[in-house]
Amino acid sequence: MPKTSAGILLFRSRPYGAEVLLVHPGGPYWARKDDGAWSIPKGEANPGEDLLDAARREFFEETGARVEGAFMDLGAHRQPGGKVVAAWALEGDFDPASLSSGPFTMEWPPRSGKTAEFPEVDRAEWFDLAAAERKILVGQRPILAALARRLEGRRSRES
């Protein structure tokens, strides 16, 4: 059974279209990576945990912000490594300067026997959908496409 992660794609409306909040993974392996390295705030769900509850927990752990509201189910998306990401969208706002991410510990430098602590997420940023398509991990691009479809459907109903 593949591991399942759950995440929330926060979005906001701007005159030129939607912007989405993406986060950049912390730690030395990601430090110099940009395009194709960003992610929605997400993390692994615990066995038997409600996936939306897991997504809200992970959003808080990675950003320091709690989110509530009318969540839009964006579906479950299999990643290239086999993991499945269940994603929801939520309209809201977040100040990237307020980012407060939980830490993780790893051996660093490799094979040194020493451990170091790094933030799970080292920065957050708002991107329009075209820029987000370049920034986000390839396996998460379908999540952006699902949001774009939902927003287009919403605009059609409002017209």
N, CA, C and O of each residue as an XYZ file, in Angstrom:
636
protein
N       0.860     -1.192      0.000
C       0.000      0.000      0.000
C       0.895      1.241      0.000
O       1.772      1.368      0.854
N       0.679      2.165     -0.959
C       1.531      3.360     -1.005
C       1.259      4.279      0.186
O       0.153      4.326      0.724
N       2.306      5.006      0.577
C       2.144      6.000      1.642
C       1.268      7.128      1.113
O       1.270      7.443     -0.077
N       0.524      7.722      2.033
C      -0.358      8.815      1.652
C       0.018     10.066      2.425
O       0.151     10.043      3.648
N       0.185     11.148      1.698
C       0.378     12.464      2.283
C      -0.882     13.271      2.025
O      -1.666     12.962      1.128
N      -1.061     14.309      2.825
C      -2.219     15.176      2.668
C      -1.750     16.618      2.751
O      -0.884     16.953      3.560
N      -2.325     17.471      1.911
C      -1.883     18.854      1.899
C      -2.963     19.822      1.477
O      -4.018     19.446      0.966
N      -2.654     21.088      1.713
C      -3.586     22.169      1.389
C      -2.894     23.170      0.478
O      -1.802     23.654      0.776
N      -3.543     23.467     -0.628
C      -3.079     24.485     -1.560
C      -3.882     25.748     -1.279
O      -5.031     25.875     -1.701
N      -3.267     26.674     -0.565
C      -3.909     27.944     -0.264
C      -3.842     28.816     -1.509
O      -2.805     28.876     -2.170
N      -4.945     29.497     -1.836
C      -4.951     30.379     -2.996
C      -5.646     31.678     -2.647
O      -6.433     31.753     -1.703
N      -5.339     32.701     -3.430
C      -5.997     34.000     -3.278
C      -6.230     34.574     -4.665
O      -5.485     34.296     -5.605
N      -7.274     35.377     -4.774
C      -7.628     35.991     -6.056
C      -6.945     37.335     -6.186
O      -6.871     38.112     -5.235
N      -6.451     37.589     -7.374
C      -5.831     38.861     -7.733
C      -6.470     39.320     -9.035
O      -7.066     38.502     -9.737
N      -6.367     40.605     -9.385
C      -6.993     41.090    -10.623
C      -6.556     40.304    -11.860
O      -7.344     40.150    -12.793
N      -5.334     39.809    -11.888
C      -4.824     39.079    -13.048
C      -5.059     37.575    -12.948
O      -4.700     36.840    -13.869
N      -5.647     37.104    -11.862
C      -5.909     35.679    -11.688
C      -5.515     35.214    -10.306
O      -5.229     36.024     -9.425
N      -5.500     33.912    -10.119
C      -5.212     33.333     -8.805
C      -3.713     33.252     -8.543
O      -2.906     33.118     -9.463
N      -3.368     33.337     -7.271
C      -2.017     33.052     -6.793
C      -2.130     31.904     -5.805
O      -3.136     31.765     -5.110
N      -1.086     31.083     -5.747
C      -1.065     29.956     -4.818
C       0.163     30.075     -3.910
O       1.202     30.608     -4.301
N       0.010     29.568     -2.704
C       1.100     29.570     -1.742
C       1.847     28.242     -1.847
O       1.264     27.174     -1.661
N       3.132     28.323     -2.143
C       3.992     27.145     -2.169
C       5.082     27.311     -1.125
O       5.436     28.427     -0.745
N       5.611     26.177     -0.667
C       6.683     26.193      0.321
C       7.906     25.494     -0.255
O       7.795     24.589     -1.083
N       9.076     25.934      0.202
C      10.344     25.364     -0.248
C      10.889     24.488      0.865
O      10.987     24.939      2.006
N      11.249     23.238      0.560
C      11.732     22.342      1.614
C      13.051     22.821      2.213
O      13.933     23.311      1.508
N      13.162     22.669      3.522
C      14.380     23.039      4.216
C      15.414     21.934      4.140
O      15.139     20.836      3.654
N      16.585     22.233      4.618
C      17.661     21.252      4.661
C      18.648     21.437      3.531
O      18.361     22.103      2.536
N      19.808     20.843      3.695
C      20.901     21.076      2.750
C      20.682     20.500      1.355
O      21.239     21.027      0.392
N      19.891     19.440      1.212
C      19.690     18.857     -0.114
C      18.905     19.778     -1.038
O      19.054     19.703     -2.258
N      18.075     20.641     -0.477
C      17.215     21.508     -1.272
C      17.717     22.944     -1.352
O      17.138     23.757     -2.073
N      18.774     23.268     -0.632
C      19.217     24.657     -0.464
C      19.438     25.381     -1.793
O      19.095     26.558     -1.901
N      19.985     24.735     -2.782
C      20.299     25.395     -4.058
C      19.316     25.058     -5.175
O      19.549     25.398     -6.335
N      18.232     24.398     -4.830
C      17.227     24.026     -5.834
C      16.067     25.012     -5.770
O      15.651     25.432     -4.691
N      15.551     25.374     -6.943
C      14.434     26.309     -6.981
C      13.341     25.782     -7.915
O      12.369     25.193     -7.442
N      13.481     25.981     -9.232
C      12.466     25.473    -10.154
C      12.334     23.957     -9.976
O      13.329     23.232     -9.963
N      11.095     23.497     -9.840
C      10.834     22.075     -9.678
C      11.087     21.553     -8.276
O      11.131     20.338     -8.079
N      11.254     22.436     -7.291
C      11.567     21.994     -5.930
C      10.491     22.367     -4.909
O      10.479     21.814     -3.810
N       9.602     23.277     -5.239
C       8.608     23.764     -4.296
C       7.450     22.776     -4.182
O       7.305     21.878     -5.011
N       6.630     22.950     -3.148
C       5.560     22.000     -2.854
C       4.370     22.723     -2.238
O       4.489     23.861     -1.783
N       3.226     22.055     -2.228
C       2.143     22.524     -1.380
C       2.527     22.120      0.042
O       3.253     21.141      0.210
N       2.069     22.831      1.066
C       2.316     22.366      2.433
C       1.598     21.033      2.638
O       0.373     20.961      2.542
N       2.354     19.996      2.915
C       1.783     18.649      3.022
C       2.684     17.773      3.869
O       3.819     18.133      4.182
N       2.162     16.630      4.229
C       2.956     15.663      4.962
C       2.204     14.362      5.096
O       1.037     14.252      4.720
N       2.897     13.375      5.641
C       2.347     12.035      5.727
C       1.210     11.959      6.744
O       1.306     12.481      7.855
N       0.143     11.300      6.333
C      -0.991     11.064      7.229
C      -0.679      9.865      8.116
O      -0.015      8.919      7.691
N      -1.160      9.916      9.339
C      -1.011      8.786     10.249
C      -2.030      7.709      9.888
O      -3.092      8.034      9.356
N      -1.743      6.444     10.158
C      -2.707      5.372      9.861
C      -4.067      5.653     10.507
O      -4.148      5.916     11.707
N      -5.125      5.596      9.711
C      -6.478      5.809     10.197
C      -6.863      7.264     10.390
O      -8.006      7.546     10.752
N      -5.947      8.201     10.162
C      -6.236      9.617     10.351
C      -7.081     10.141      9.189
O      -6.831      9.798      8.033
N      -8.068     10.961      9.493
C      -8.840     11.637      8.463
C      -7.877     12.480      7.625
O      -7.079     13.236      8.179
N      -7.942     12.358      6.313
C      -6.955     13.014      5.459
C      -7.049     14.539      5.492
O      -6.021     15.213      5.419
N      -8.246     15.095      5.598
C      -8.351     16.550      5.695
C      -7.781     17.029      7.033
O      -7.132     18.074      7.094
N      -8.023     16.271      8.099
C      -7.414     16.617      9.395
C      -5.888     16.574      9.291
O      -5.199     17.436      9.836
N      -5.366     15.570      8.591
C      -3.914     15.465      8.400
C      -3.392     16.657      7.600
O      -2.328     17.196      7.905
N      -4.141     17.066      6.578
C      -3.726     18.201      5.754
C      -3.682     19.480      6.582
O      -2.746     20.270      6.458
N      -4.691     19.688      7.423
C      -4.693     20.888      8.282
C      -3.529     20.835      9.276
O      -2.874     21.851      9.511
N      -3.269     19.667      9.859
C      -2.151     19.515     10.803
C      -0.832     19.815     10.114
O       0.002     20.544     10.650
N      -0.644     19.259      8.937
C       0.609     19.466      8.206
C       0.783     20.917      7.776
O       1.897     21.441      7.797
N      -0.307     21.567      7.385
C      -0.213     22.984      7.028
C       0.304     23.767      8.228
O       1.184     24.617      8.088
N      -0.243     23.483      9.407
C       0.205     24.170     10.618
C       1.674     23.856     10.919
O       2.452     24.761     11.223
N       2.055     22.571     10.835
C       3.435     22.195     11.136
C       4.432     22.850     10.192
O       5.547     23.181     10.596
N       4.040     23.039      8.941
C       4.975     23.584      7.959
C       4.959     25.104      7.868
O       5.937     25.704      7.423
N       3.858     25.739      8.286
C       3.770     27.198      8.147
C       3.601     27.938      9.470
O       3.934     29.119      9.569
N       3.087     27.253     10.480
C       2.770     27.906     11.738
C       1.399     28.547     11.745
O       1.039     29.207     12.720
N       0.613     28.372     10.672
C      -0.714     28.977     10.564
C      -1.792     27.896     10.566
O      -1.637     26.835      9.962
N      -2.880     28.193     11.259
C      -4.043     27.298     11.243
C      -4.995     27.776     10.146
O      -5.157     28.977      9.928
N      -5.615     26.826      9.466
C      -6.536     27.172      8.378
C      -7.875     26.478      8.582
O      -7.937     25.310      8.966
N      -8.933     27.212      8.319
C     -10.303     26.704      8.377
C     -11.085     27.365      7.261
O     -10.716     28.440      6.788
N     -12.147     26.735      6.847
C     -12.987     27.339      5.828
C     -13.604     26.293      4.936
O     -13.712     25.124      5.305
N     -14.011     26.729      3.746
C     -14.661     25.858      2.765
C     -13.586     25.213      1.885
O     -13.163     25.792      0.885
N     -13.156     24.029      2.262
C     -12.110     23.320      1.527
C     -12.684     22.706      0.252
O     -13.785     22.156      0.256
N     -11.925     22.808     -0.835
C     -12.291     22.186     -2.115
C     -11.416     20.957     -2.306
O     -10.189     21.058     -2.301
N     -12.032     19.815     -2.471
C     -11.294     18.572     -2.690
C     -10.681     18.608     -4.091
O     -11.394     18.741     -5.086
N      -9.360     18.488     -4.159
C      -8.663     18.476     -5.454
C      -8.268     17.068     -5.877
O      -7.615     16.889     -6.905
N      -8.655     16.077     -5.098
C      -8.387     14.694     -5.460
C      -7.083     14.162     -4.893
O      -6.343     14.860     -4.200
N      -6.830     12.903     -5.212
C      -5.607     12.215     -4.794
C      -4.731     12.033     -6.024
O      -5.211     11.632     -7.084
N      -3.454     12.326     -5.880
C      -2.536     12.346     -7.017
C      -1.311     11.496     -6.720
O      -0.571     11.765     -5.773
N      -1.102     10.465     -7.540
C       0.062      9.588     -7.369
C       1.320     10.310     -7.844
O       1.357     10.868     -8.941
N       2.343     10.288     -7.001
C       3.620     10.923     -7.303
C       4.535      9.935     -8.026
O       4.303      8.727     -7.970
N       5.562     10.427     -8.698
C       6.466      9.531     -9.431
C       7.064      8.415     -8.569
O       7.308      7.320     -9.077
N       7.301      8.662     -7.293
C       7.863      7.644     -6.398
C       6.834      6.678     -5.847
O       7.191      5.748     -5.124
N       5.541      6.880     -6.178
C       4.499      5.974     -5.730
C       3.621      6.522     -4.615
O       2.501      6.048     -4.425
N       4.111      7.511     -3.875
C       3.306      8.110     -2.809
C       2.084      8.771     -3.420
O       2.122      9.225     -4.563
N       0.999      8.825     -2.655
C      -0.224      9.492     -3.078
C      -0.382     10.753     -2.239
O      -0.219     10.716     -1.019
N      -0.700     11.866     -2.889
C      -0.956     13.123     -2.186
C      -2.433     13.464     -2.348
O      -2.906     13.706     -3.459
N      -3.156     13.480     -1.231
C      -4.542     13.942     -1.210
C      -4.490     15.445     -0.963
O      -3.867     15.899     -0.004
N      -5.144     16.216     -1.827
C      -5.005     17.670     -1.756
C      -6.354     18.367     -1.693
O      -7.337     17.932     -2.293
N      -6.363     19.460     -0.949
C      -7.515     20.349     -0.862
C      -7.044     21.762     -1.146
O      -5.889     22.103     -0.892
N      -7.929     22.573     -1.666
C      -7.652     23.988     -1.865
C      -8.499     24.776     -0.885
O      -9.587     24.352     -0.495
N      -7.981     25.924     -0.499
C      -8.689     26.808      0.408
C      -8.339     28.238      0.030
O      -7.167     28.581     -0.121
N      -9.366     29.072     -0.121
C      -9.097     30.483     -0.383
C      -8.747     31.158      0.931
O      -9.457     31.016      1.927
N      -7.648     31.892      0.921
C      -7.209     32.560      2.136
C      -5.968     33.379      1.868
O      -5.569     33.575      0.720
N      -5.366     33.852      2.937
C      -4.158     34.650      2.796
C      -3.161     34.201      3.848
O      -3.538     33.628      4.870
N      -1.907     34.460      3.597
C      -0.822     34.096      4.501
C       0.344     35.026      4.201
O       0.690     35.250      3.041
N       0.941     35.562      5.250
C       2.105     36.410      5.087
C       3.352     35.535      5.154
O       3.666     35.008      6.221
N       4.078     35.363      4.037
C       5.263     34.501      4.059
C       6.299     34.906      5.114
O       7.085     34.070      5.559
N       6.304     36.183      5.515
C       7.246     36.629      6.552
C       6.912     36.021      7.914
O       7.757     36.003      8.809
N       5.686     35.525      8.076
C       5.287     34.929      9.354
C       5.563     33.426      9.416
O       5.197     32.772     10.393
N       6.199     32.878      8.393
C       6.476     31.434      8.339
C       7.175     30.971      9.612
O       8.161     31.564     10.051
N       6.648     29.904     10.190
C       7.236     29.297     11.386
C       7.110     27.792     11.219
O       6.083     27.205     11.561
N       8.157     27.170     10.694
C       8.118     25.755     10.354
C       8.759     24.908     11.436
O       9.748     25.300     12.055
N       8.174     23.735     11.650
C       8.749     22.794     12.595
C      10.065     22.240     12.067
O      10.308     22.262     10.860
N      10.922     21.739     12.967
C      12.236     21.234     12.563
C      12.248     19.727     12.275
O      11.342     18.993     12.669
N      13.287     19.300     11.587
C      13.601     17.875     11.467
C      15.097     17.723     11.697
O      15.865     18.668     11.515
N      15.499     16.529     12.097
C      16.906     16.242     12.386
C      17.407     15.201     11.406
O      16.705     14.242     11.086
N      18.632     15.400     10.932
C      19.244     14.418     10.037
C      20.751     14.411     10.261
O      21.318     15.351     10.818
N      21.378     13.343      9.821
C      22.828     13.286      9.888
C      23.394     14.268      8.868
O      23.077     14.205      7.680
N      24.235     15.171      9.353
C      24.834     16.152      8.454
C      26.165     16.604      9.023
O      26.237     16.924     10.210
N      27.210     16.643      8.233
C      27.327     16.143      6.870
C      27.155     14.612      6.797
O      27.276     13.916      7.805
N      26.873     14.111      5.596
C      26.651     12.674      5.441
C      27.831     11.851      5.969
O      28.996     12.210      5.795
N      27.494     10.763      6.602
C      28.449      9.787      7.147
C      29.406     10.409      8.172
O      30.498      9.887      8.401
N      28.994     11.521      8.784
C      29.848     12.178      9.776
C      29.565     11.699     11.190
O      30.377     11.884     12.097
N      28.381     11.068     11.369
C      27.987     10.688     12.713
C      27.404     11.850     13.503
O      26.975     11.665     14.642
N      27.381     13.044     12.918
C      26.831     14.239     13.576
C      25.418     14.472     13.068
O      25.084     14.140     11.931
N      24.603     15.044     13.930
C      23.255     15.391     13.493
C      23.085     16.906     13.532
O      23.723     17.612     14.313
N      22.211     17.369     12.670
C      21.887     18.790     12.605
C      20.379     18.932     12.464
O      19.706     18.039     11.950
N      19.861     20.054     12.920
C      18.436     20.335     12.838
C      18.192     21.398     11.768
O      18.913     22.391     11.676
N      17.157     21.160     10.964
C      16.789     22.069      9.873
C      15.284     22.288      9.915
O      14.552     21.422     10.394
N      14.801     23.442      9.416
C      13.347     23.628      9.337
C      12.775     22.744      8.224
O      13.414     22.547      7.191
N      11.558     22.211      8.444
C      10.909     21.422      7.382
C      10.756     22.256      6.121
O      10.904     21.757      5.005
N      10.459     23.533      6.316
C      10.251     24.477      5.219
C      11.113     25.698      5.507
O      11.083     26.233      6.616
N      11.887     26.144      4.511
C      12.743     27.305      4.775
C      12.172     28.617      4.241
O      12.641     29.694      4.612
N      11.169     28.534      3.377
C      10.507     29.757      2.925
C       9.177     29.410      2.252
O       8.940     28.280      1.826
N       8.328     30.424      2.177
C       7.023     30.312      1.521
C       6.881     31.514      0.607
O       7.425     32.586      0.874
N       6.141     31.318     -0.472
C       5.980     32.427     -1.418
C       4.694     32.231     -2.217
O       4.261     31.108     -2.473
N       4.101     33.351     -2.599
C       2.933     33.343     -3.481
C       3.403     33.373     -4.929
O       4.319     34.119     -5.276
N       2.769     32.555     -5.776
C       3.087     32.504     -7.204
C       1.792     32.516     -8.004
O       0.796     31.923     -7.590
N       1.807     33.201     -9.168
C       0.675     33.039    -10.068
C       0.757     31.612    -10.619
O       1.784     30.949    -10.479
N      -0.309     31.149    -11.235
C      -0.363     29.737    -11.653
C       0.726     29.376    -12.657
O       1.247     28.261    -12.612
N       1.080     30.281    -13.556
C       2.131     29.978    -14.541
C       3.482     29.804    -13.849
O       4.218     28.865    -14.155
N       3.811     30.695    -12.928
C       5.081     30.568    -12.199
C       5.060     29.344    -11.298
O       6.066     28.645    -11.175
N       3.918     29.081    -10.667
C       3.803     27.913     -9.792
C       4.056     26.626    -10.567
O       4.649     25.687    -10.036
N       3.614     26.579    -11.803
C       3.835     25.402    -12.664
C       5.329     25.120    -12.824
O       5.727     23.956    -12.873
N       6.161     26.156    -12.905
C       7.617     25.983    -13.003
C       8.233     25.607    -11.660
O       9.159     24.798    -11.599
N       7.716     26.194    -10.592
C       8.329     26.046     -9.268
C       8.006     24.712     -8.593
O       8.852     24.147     -7.899
N       6.791     24.210     -8.794
C       6.321     23.055     -8.038
C       6.964     21.759     -8.533
O       7.359     21.651     -9.694
N       7.061     20.793     -7.645
C       7.540     19.458     -8.017
C       6.680     18.914     -9.155
O       5.466     19.117     -9.167
N       7.295     18.233    -10.096
C       6.579     17.736    -11.277
C       5.352     16.915    -10.888
O       4.294     17.067    -11.499
N       5.473     16.061     -9.899
C       4.360     15.195     -9.504
C       3.175     15.944     -8.921
O       2.071     15.404     -8.848
N       3.399     17.193     -8.503
C       2.300     17.975     -7.927
C       1.652     18.919     -8.936
O       0.694     19.614     -8.598
N       2.150     18.954    -10.151
C       1.524     19.808    -11.167
C       0.051     19.485    -11.390
O      -0.734     20.405    -11.619
N      -0.362     18.204    -11.332
C      -1.795     17.924    -11.478
C      -2.665     18.559    -10.391
O      -3.854     18.790    -10.611
N      -2.091     18.840     -9.229
C      -2.837     19.522     -8.163
C      -3.147     20.950     -8.608
O      -4.259     21.439     -8.413
N      -2.155     21.618     -9.208
C      -2.385     22.970     -9.738
C      -3.455     22.944    -10.829
O      -4.327     23.812    -10.877
N      -3.379     21.943    -11.700
C      -4.359     21.830    -12.790
C      -5.761     21.605    -12.227
O      -6.735     22.151    -12.746
N      -5.864     20.808    -11.172
C      -7.170     20.560    -10.552
C      -7.732     21.855     -9.968
O      -8.928     22.120    -10.091
N      -6.880     22.663     -9.334
C      -7.339     23.951     -8.815
C      -7.792     24.849     -9.965
O      -8.856     25.463     -9.880
N      -7.014     24.934    -11.023
C      -7.370     25.790    -12.161
C      -8.741     25.390    -12.715
O      -9.554     26.255    -13.044
N      -9.002     24.068    -12.820
C     -10.310     23.602    -13.314
C     -11.432     24.027    -12.363
O     -12.487     24.481    -12.806
N     -11.201     23.879    -11.062
C     -12.227     24.250    -10.074
C     -12.506     25.754    -10.120
O     -13.658     26.181    -10.043
N     -11.448     26.548    -10.247
C     -11.635     27.998    -10.296
C     -12.349     28.415    -11.575
O     -13.179     29.323    -11.554
N     -12.035     27.763    -12.682
C     -12.705     28.057    -13.954
C     -14.186     27.710    -13.842
O     -15.036     28.473    -14.300
N     -14.500     26.576    -13.244
C     -15.893     26.189    -13.038
C     -16.628     27.170    -12.142
O     -17.802     27.466    -12.368
N     -15.946     27.671    -11.134
C     -16.538     28.660    -10.224
C     -16.820     29.970    -10.955
O     -17.869     30.582    -10.758
N     -15.882     30.397    -11.797
C     -16.076     31.638    -12.579
C     -17.250     31.471    -13.544
O     -18.027     32.405    -13.738
N     -17.384     30.291    -14.148
C     -18.477     30.037    -15.097
C     -19.827     30.117    -14.381
O     -20.783     30.671    -14.925
N     -19.912     29.567    -13.167
C     -21.177     29.609    -12.423
C     -21.513     31.022    -11.971
O     -22.689     31.368    -11.852
N     -20.477     31.861    -11.711
C     -20.709     33.230    -11.251
C     -21.111     34.155    -12.395
O     -21.678     35.221    -12.156
N     -20.823     33.756    -13.645
C     -21.128     34.616    -14.800
C     -22.585     34.574    -15.153
O     -23.010     35.239    -16.098
